Amino acid sequence: MLLPRDMLPTDSLYFVGGYVISSLKENNNIKLLDLYLITKEKINVSISIFILSLDWLFLIGVILENKQGNLEYVH
């Protein structure tokens, strides 16, 4: 799942995570659904892969949820 060999790049958490980070850099402090819609405009990603990418980015400390419940990129 992280680095698939026989799958589309859009199913890779690294690939999708890169686009999520790009979207967050452009639109920091954003709601989850808005971030998904912006990312989906760039690549055709399913909501489940998108959420798994968010989980991975949160676990490695790249994104966080602020007090308002929005997502932020950690610089």
C-alpha positions in Angstrom: 0.0 0.0 0.0 2.8 2.4 0.8 4.9 1.5 -2.3 2.7 -0.7 -4.5 4.4 -2.5 -7.4 1.3 -3.7 -9.3 -1.1 -0.9 -8.5 -1.9 2.5 -9.9 0.0 5.4 -8.3 -3.2 6.9 -7.0 -3.5 3.8 -4.7 -0.1 4.6 -3.1 -0.1 6.5 0.2 3.2 8.2 -0.8 1.7 9.5 -4.0 -1.6 10.7 -2.5 0.2 12.0 0.5 2.3 14.2 -1.7 -0.7 15.8 -3.3 -2.4 16.2 0.2 0.7 18.1 1.4 0.7 20.2 -1.8 -3.0 21.0 -1.2 -2.4 21.9 2.4 0.5 24.2 1.6 -1.8 26.1 -0.7 -4.8 26.1 1.6 -3.6 25.7 5.2 -6.1 25.4 8.1 -8.8 23.7 6.0 -11.7 21.4 6.7 -11.3 17.7 5.8 -14.0 17.6 3.2 -12.7 20.8 1.5 -9.1 19.3 1.5 -10.5 16.1 -0.1 -12.3 18.1 -2.8 -9.2 20.2 -3.6 -7.0 17.1 -3.7 -9.6 15.2 -5.9 -9.4 18.1 -8.4 -5.7 17.3 -8.9 -5.9 13.5 -8.9 -8.7 11.0 -9.0 -8.4 9.5 -5.5 -11.0 7.6 -3.5 -12.1 8.8 -0.1 -10.7 5.7 1.5 -7.2 6.1 0.1 -7.4 9.8 0.9 -8.2 9.1 4.6 -5.5 6.4 4.8 -3.0 9.0 3.5 -4.2 11.5 6.1 -3.7 8.8 8.8 -0.2 8.2 7.6 0.7 11.9 7.4 -0.7 12.4 10.9 1.3 9.5 12.3 4.6 10.8 10.9 3.8 14.3 12.2 3.4 16.1 8.9 -0.2 17.3 9.5 -2.2 18.0 12.6 -5.8 18.8 13.6 -6.1 22.3 15.2 -8.5 23.4 18.0 -11.2 24.3 15.4 -11.0 20.7 13.9 -9.3 21.9 10.7 -6.2 20.3 9.2 -2.9 22.1 9.1 0.5 21.3 7.5 3.3 21.3 10.1 6.2 23.3 8.7 
